[in-house]
Amino acid sequence: MNNVKLIKHPLIEHKLTILRDVKTQPFQFRMLIDEISYLMMFEATRDLALREVDITTPVTKTKGHKLATKVMICPILRAALGMLDSVFKLMPDASVGFLGFQRNEETAKAEFFYAKLPSDYANRTAIIIDPMFATGGTAIDAVKFLKDKGVRDIKFISIIAAPEGLKRFSEVYPDVAVYTAAIDECLNDKNYIVPGLGDAGDRVFNTN
Ligand code: URA
């Protein structure tokens, strides 16, 4: 699975451990999701293209580099909203394209219900964000949705992933890089990641 990039960093591991803890309250949970996403972005954006620009400092004229890549951040509703602020903070010129998938509790499968993309989506690099990469089903559907619309360059950022989901996804889309901060043990019979952190959306939004 060459497309899977495990981002290991002491700060991320420390924060992830507090994030997983059942005693961590929603306020701190949101803060940690934000901080971990921010740290992961550093690695996940490493290969974005730059263009040379002329600038004038208070001392002299010189050349610098700015991002040449137009980015579309695609949060998968709703848990990814917890990651959006930090990603947007790092790339304030990016556009946001929302993708709505909702878990059907009877089938444990995610069902598509909503999309709102910027008009020039096809010319943008899509960075899909979703904190939990479980069965890979939603990830496959989200990538298929964007590819069918003509988006060519797609990355996926997820905080915790299950090996089953990564394997399934990578067989279908070996060309799409998946960045994750943890590859956990497995899925349970309800398709929750083990050890995981429970329902990320519920913990971000303090619902159950
Ligand atoms: N979604 C979650 O929020 N948690 C899981 O463990 C799996 C999917």
Residues whose N, C-alpha, C, O or C-beta is under 5 A from the ligand:
A	BS01	URA	M132 A134 N191 Y192 I193 G196 G198 D199 A200 G201
